[in-house]
Amino acid sequence: MLNPKFVQFSTSDNLTLPGLLFEAKNSKEVAVFLHGNGSSSIFYFDDYSFAKELNKKGISLLMFNNRGAHYIQKLNVEKNGIVERKRFGMAYELIKDCVPDIDGAISFLKKMGYSKFHLIGTSTGANKICVYHYYKPKNEISKNVLVSGGDDTGIYYTILGKDKFDKLLSLSKKKIDAGEGEEIICDLLPEEFLSYKSFYDMCNPDGDYNTFSYTEVLEKVKLSTKKLFRHFSSIKKPTLVIYGEKDEYVPWGIEKIYAILKKYQPDFTYKVILGTDHGYTNNIPTLAKIIAEWL
């Protein structure tokens, strides 16, 4: 029976984040779980199969709410002895914020006695792992698991269309330059809730969010001026890549995107879970077992 421990730890830039630590008996090995964006929170999971399967293998699991959890949240930030209340959540997050978040998690786990670390990222969490390795090539991670990494930039380009995409990107840059980047965009779909700075971070083709540029390659759309898949290519550690066969955000089919990824990282392990979607509906136990066995 699982008995998670509620924990809090400080990021390397002094932000306090909450999480759950599922400890395997006498374990020195731990996986850090990075959730996706949107309304994500590790406290509302209805299936903790990741923890169950990893604990069976003697691996502990830390699941924590990164600063992109929920759409909006207010957290205390301490700087030079002064505590300031600031807005976080997906609406305000910049993907490079994953670096201090992950560093803080690793530092906390080292103090808990752990010495071997893995990263597991689902959806945008997979993108964050790539960004982390890009900016921290010398790190303490042993293995990575990238689950259903998303082409967020390409998805927004497709949904909005070129004219609206370009218009909002330009407007977002002007708002940021004017010091108004935290204002909320009112031009997006009803379910979308983003600030100008977060939209620009997510949709700037030359930015860090554009990690899995499937739309550019497969639709032959020229958006970026920088090298594509540079974050993914930067990973030097053993890595498992997993997608669901029916991932709704990969309309080209898994074979086509794996053909692209293998050009950049031919030595990674690639797996497909048949008959499942982006959220692995009814297939979380299968996903968890594959990950635990590979680690």
DOKOLDO-405454 format. One record per residue (C-alpha): residue number from 1; y, x, z. Coordinates in Angstrom, 1 decimal, always signed. Layout:
{NUM {Y X Z}};
...
END
This chain:
{1 {+0.0 +0.0 +0.0}};
{2 {+3.4 +1.3 -0.9}};
{3 {+5.8 +2.1 +1.9}};
{4 {+9.1 +3.3 +0.3}};
{5 {+11.7 +5.1 +2.3}};
{6 {+15.3 +4.1 +1.8}};
{7 {+17.4 +7.2 +1.2}};
{8 {+21.0 +8.1 +0.3}};
{9 {+22.1 +11.4 -1.1}};
{10 {+25.3 +13.0 -2.4}};
{11 {+25.9 +14.0 -6.0}};
{12 {+27.3 +17.4 -6.7}};
{13 {+30.8 +15.7 -7.0}};
{14 {+30.5 +14.0 -3.6}};
{15 {+29.5 +10.5 -4.6}};
{16 {+26.9 +8.8 -2.3}};
{17 {+24.0 +7.1 -4.2}};
{18 {+21.2 +4.9 -2.7}};
{19 {+17.5 +5.1 -3.7}};
{20 {+13.9 +4.6 -2.7}};
{21 {+11.5 +7.5 -2.1}};
{22 {+7.8 +6.8 -2.6}};
{23 {+6.1 +9.7 -0.8}};
{24 {+2.7 +10.9 -1.8}};
{25 {+0.8 +12.5 +1.2}};
{26 {+1.5 +16.2 +1.7}};
{27 {+3.2 +16.4 -1.7}};
{28 {+5.5 +19.1 -2.9}};
{29 {+5.8 +17.6 -6.4}};
{30 {+8.2 +14.8 -7.2}};
{31 {+9.4 +12.8 -10.2}};
{32 {+13.0 +11.5 -10.5}};
{33 {+13.3 +8.2 -12.2}};
{34 {+16.5 +7.5 -14.3}};
{35 {+17.0 +3.8 -15.1}};
{36 {+18.8 +2.5 -18.2}};
{37 {+22.2 +0.9 -18.4}};
{38 {+23.5 -2.7 -18.2}};
{39 {+22.6 -4.6 -15.0}};
{40 {+19.9 -2.0 -14.1}};
{41 {+19.1 -1.4 -10.4}};
{42 {+15.9 +0.1 -8.9}};
{43 {+16.2 -2.4 -6.0}};
{44 {+15.4 -5.4 -8.2}};
{45 {+12.2 -4.1 -9.8}};
{46 {+9.3 -6.6 -9.8}};
{47 {+6.7 -3.9 -10.6}};
{48 {+6.6 -0.5 -8.9}};
{49 {+3.6 +0.7 -10.9}};
{50 {+5.3 +4.0 -11.5}};
{51 {+5.2 +4.8 -7.8}};
{52 {+1.6 +3.5 -7.4}};
{53 {+0.2 +5.6 -10.3}};
{54 {+2.2 +8.8 -9.5}};
{55 {+1.2 +8.6 -5.8}};
{56 {-2.5 +8.4 -6.8}};
{57 {-2.0 +11.8 -8.5}};
{58 {-0.3 +13.3 -5.5}};
{59 {+3.2 +13.1 -7.0}};
{60 {+6.1 +11.5 -5.1}};
{61 {+8.7 +9.4 -6.8}};
{62 {+12.5 +9.1 -6.3}};
{63 {+14.1 +6.0 -7.9}};
{64 {+17.8 +5.8 -7.4}};
{65 {+20.8 +3.8 -8.6}};
{66 {+22.8 +6.2 -10.6}};
{67 {+26.6 +5.6 -10.9}};
{68 {+25.9 +3.5 -14.0}};
{69 {+23.9 +0.9 -12.1}};
{70 {+25.1 -2.7 -12.5}};
{71 {+28.0 -3.5 -14.7}};
{72 {+30.7 -2.9 -12.0}};
{73 {+30.4 -1.4 -8.5}};
{74 {+32.9 +0.2 -6.2}};
{75 {+31.9 +3.4 -4.4}};
{76 {+33.6 +5.8 -2.0}};
{77 {+34.4 +9.3 -3.4}};
{78 {+35.5 +12.0 -1.0}};
{79 {+37.7 +14.8 -2.3}};
{80 {+39.5 +17.3 -0.1}};
{81 {+38.8 +15.2 +2.9}};
{82 {+40.3 +12.1 +1.4}};
{83 {+38.1 +9.1 +0.7}};
{84 {+39.0 +7.1 -2.3}};
{85 {+37.5 +3.8 -3.5}};
{86 {+36.7 +4.0 -7.2}};
{87 {+35.1 +1.8 -9.9}};
{88 {+31.7 +2.8 -11.3}};
{89 {+28.8 +1.0 -13.0}};
{90 {+28.0 +0.7 -16.7}};
{91 {+31.5 -0.6 -17.5}};
{92 {+33.1 +2.7 -16.5}};
{93 {+30.3 +5.3 -16.8}};
{94 {+30.4 +8.4 -19.0}};
{95 {+26.9 +9.6 -19.9}};
{96 {+27.7 +13.2 -18.9}};
{97 {+28.0 +11.9 -15.3}};
{98 {+24.2 +12.1 -15.3}};
{99 {+24.5 +15.9 -14.6}};
{100 {+26.0 +15.7 -11.1}};
{101 {+23.7 +12.6 -10.4}};
{102 {+20.6 +14.5 -11.2}};
{103 {+21.8 +17.7 -9.6}};
{104 {+22.4 +15.8 -6.4}};
{105 {+18.9 +14.2 -6.5}};
{106 {+17.3 +17.6 -7.0}};
{107 {+19.3 +19.2 -4.2}};
{108 {+18.4 +16.3 -1.8}};
{109 {+14.7 +16.6 -2.7}};
{110 {+14.7 +20.4 -2.1}};
{111 {+16.0 +19.7 +1.4}};
{112 {+13.1 +17.3 +1.8}};
{113 {+10.6 +20.1 +1.1}};
{114 {+9.9 +19.5 -2.6}};
{115 {+9.5 +22.4 -5.0}};
{116 {+8.3 +21.0 -8.3}};
{117 {+10.5 +18.4 -10.2}};
{118 {+10.0 +16.1 -13.1}};
{119 {+12.4 +13.7 -14.8}};
{120 {+11.4 +10.2 -16.1}};
{121 {+14.0 +8.3 -18.1}};
{122 {+13.7 +4.8 -19.5}};
{123 {+16.0 +3.5 -22.3}};
{124 {+19.4 +5.1 -21.7}};
{125 {+17.8 +7.1 -18.9}};
{126 {+15.9 +9.0 -21.7}};
{127 {+19.2 +9.9 -23.3}};
{128 {+20.5 +11.1 -20.0}};
{129 {+17.6 +13.6 -19.7}};
{130 {+18.5 +15.0 -23.1}};
{131 {+22.2 +15.3 -22.1}};
{132 {+21.2 +17.0 -18.8}};
{133 {+19.2 +19.7 -20.5}};
{134 {+22.0 +20.2 -23.1}};
{135 {+24.5 +21.0 -20.4}};
{136 {+22.1 +22.5 -17.9}};
{137 {+19.7 +24.6 -20.0}};
{138 {+18.8 +26.7 -16.9}};
{139 {+17.4 +24.0 -14.5}};
{140 {+14.6 +23.4 -12.1}};
{141 {+12.8 +20.7 -14.1}};
{142 {+9.1 +21.2 -14.9}};
{143 {+8.4 +18.3 -17.2}};
{144 {+10.2 +15.4 -18.8}};
{145 {+9.2 +11.9 -19.8}};
{146 {+11.4 +10.1 -22.4}};
{147 {+10.7 +6.4 -22.6}};
{148 {+12.3 +4.4 -25.4}};
{149 {+15.4 +6.4 -25.8}};
{150 {+18.1 +4.4 -27.6}};
{151 {+20.5 +4.8 -30.6}};
{152 {+23.3 +3.2 -28.7}};
{153 {+26.0 +4.4 -31.1}};
{154 {+24.1 +3.2 -34.1}};
{155 {+23.3 -0.2 -32.5}};
{156 {+26.9 -0.9 -31.8}};
{157 {+27.8 +0.2 -35.4}};
{158 {+25.3 -2.2 -36.8}};
{159 {+26.2 -5.2 -34.5}};
{160 {+30.0 -4.8 -34.9}};
{161 {+30.1 -3.7 -38.6}};
{162 {+32.0 -0.7 -39.9}};
{163 {+35.5 -2.2 -39.8}};
{164 {+35.4 -3.6 -36.2}};
{165 {+33.5 -0.5 -35.0}};
{166 {+36.2 +1.9 -36.4}};
{167 {+39.0 -0.3 -35.1}};
{168 {+37.7 -0.5 -31.5}};
{169 {+36.9 +3.2 -31.5}};
{170 {+40.5 +4.0 -32.6}};
{171 {+41.9 +1.6 -30.1}};
{172 {+39.8 +3.0 -27.3}};
{173 {+41.0 +6.5 -28.0}};
{174 {+44.6 +5.3 -27.9}};
{175 {+44.0 +3.5 -24.6}};
{176 {+42.4 +6.6 -23.1}};
{177 {+45.3 +8.9 -24.2}};
{178 {+47.8 +6.4 -22.7}};
{179 {+46.0 +6.5 -19.3}};
{180 {+44.6 +3.0 -19.8}};
{181 {+41.0 +3.8 -20.4}};
{182 {+39.7 +1.8 -17.5}};
{183 {+41.0 -1.5 -18.9}};
{184 {+38.2 -3.8 -20.0}};
{185 {+37.7 -4.5 -23.8}};
{186 {+37.9 -8.2 -24.6}};
{187 {+36.8 -7.9 -28.2}};
{188 {+33.0 -7.4 -27.6}};
{189 {+30.2 -9.8 -27.5}};
{190 {+30.1 -12.3 -24.5}};
{191 {+27.3 -10.4 -22.8}};
{192 {+29.0 -7.0 -23.2}};
{193 {+31.3 -5.6 -20.5}};
{194 {+32.8 -2.2 -21.1}};
{195 {+36.0 -0.3 -20.4}};
{196 {+37.7 +1.4 -23.2}};
{197 {+36.7 +4.8 -21.9}};
{198 {+33.0 +3.8 -21.6}};
{199 {+33.0 +2.2 -25.1}};
{200 {+34.5 +5.4 -26.6}};
{201 {+31.9 +7.5 -24.8}};
{202 {+29.1 +5.3 -26.0}};
{203 {+30.2 +4.9 -29.6}};
{204 {+31.9 +8.1 -30.4}};
{205 {+29.5 +9.5 -33.1}};
{206 {+30.3 +13.1 -32.0}};
{207 {+29.9 +12.3 -28.3}};
{208 {+27.0 +12.8 -25.9}};
{209 {+25.7 +9.3 -26.1}};
{210 {+24.7 +9.7 -29.8}};
{211 {+21.4 +11.4 -28.7}};
{212 {+18.9 +9.5 -30.9}};
{213 {+20.8 +9.1 -34.2}};
{214 {+18.2 +7.0 -36.0}};
{215 {+20.7 +4.7 -37.7}};
{216 {+22.5 +7.7 -39.3}};
{217 {+19.3 +9.2 -40.6}};
{218 {+17.3 +6.1 -41.7}};
{219 {+20.2 +4.0 -42.9}};
{220 {+21.9 +7.0 -44.5}};
{221 {+25.2 +6.2 -42.7}};
{222 {+27.5 +9.2 -42.2}};
{223 {+29.1 +8.9 -38.7}};
{224 {+28.9 +12.3 -37.1}};
{225 {+30.4 +15.6 -37.9}};
{226 {+28.3 +17.5 -35.3}};
{227 {+24.6 +18.4 -35.5}};
{228 {+22.4 +15.4 -35.0}};
{229 {+19.7 +15.4 -32.2}};
{230 {+21.4 +18.5 -30.7}};
{231 {+20.7 +17.2 -27.1}};
{232 {+17.1 +16.4 -27.9}};
{233 {+16.6 +19.8 -29.5}};
{234 {+18.0 +21.6 -26.4}};
{235 {+15.0 +20.7 -24.2}};
{236 {+12.8 +23.7 -23.6}};
{237 {+10.4 +22.1 -21.1}};
{238 {+7.1 +20.2 -21.8}};
{239 {+8.1 +16.6 -22.7}};
{240 {+6.3 +13.3 -23.3}};
{241 {+7.9 +10.8 -25.6}};
{242 {+6.9 +7.2 -25.5}};
{243 {+7.9 +4.0 -27.3}};
{244 {+6.5 +0.5 -27.5}};
{245 {+5.1 -0.4 -30.9}};
{246 {+7.4 -3.5 -31.0}};
{247 {+10.6 -2.0 -29.6}};
{248 {+13.3 -4.4 -30.8}};
{249 {+15.8 -1.5 -30.9}};
{250 {+13.7 +0.4 -33.4}};
{251 {+13.5 -1.9 -36.4}};
{252 {+12.4 +0.9 -38.7}};
{253 {+9.0 +1.3 -36.9}};
{254 {+7.8 +4.0 -34.6}};
{255 {+6.2 +6.1 -37.3}};
{256 {+9.5 +6.7 -39.0}};
{257 {+11.4 +7.7 -35.8}};
{258 {+8.6 +10.0 -34.7}};
{259 {+8.6 +11.7 -38.1}};
{260 {+12.3 +12.5 -37.3}};
{261 {+11.8 +13.6 -33.7}};
{262 {+8.8 +15.9 -34.7}};
{263 {+11.1 +17.8 -37.0}};
{264 {+13.2 +18.9 -34.0}};
{265 {+10.4 +19.1 -31.3}};
{266 {+7.0 +19.4 -33.0}};
{267 {+5.3 +20.6 -29.7}};
{268 {+6.2 +17.6 -27.6}};
{269 {+3.6 +14.9 -26.9}};
{270 {+4.2 +11.6 -28.6}};
{271 {+2.5 +8.3 -27.6}};
{272 {+2.9 +4.6 -28.6}};
{273 {+1.9 +1.6 -26.5}};
{274 {+0.7 -1.0 -28.9}};
{275 {+2.0 -4.6 -28.8}};
{276 {+4.8 -4.1 -26.4}};
{277 {+8.6 -4.3 -26.6}};
{278 {+11.6 -2.2 -25.3}};
{279 {+11.1 -3.4 -21.8}};
{280 {+7.3 -3.0 -21.8}};
{281 {+6.8 -6.7 -20.9}};
{282 {+3.4 -7.1 -19.2}};
{283 {+2.7 -3.4 -20.0}};
{284 {+4.4 -1.5 -17.2}};
{285 {+1.1 -0.6 -15.5}};
{286 {-0.2 +0.8 -18.8}};
{287 {+3.0 +2.8 -19.2}};
{288 {+2.9 +4.1 -15.6}};
{289 {-0.7 +5.2 -15.9}};
{290 {+0.0 +7.2 -19.1}};
{291 {+2.9 +8.9 -17.5}};
{292 {+1.1 +9.8 -14.3}};
{293 {-1.9 +11.2 -16.2}};
{294 {+0.3 +13.3 -18.4}};
{295 {+2.3 +14.7 -15.6}};
END
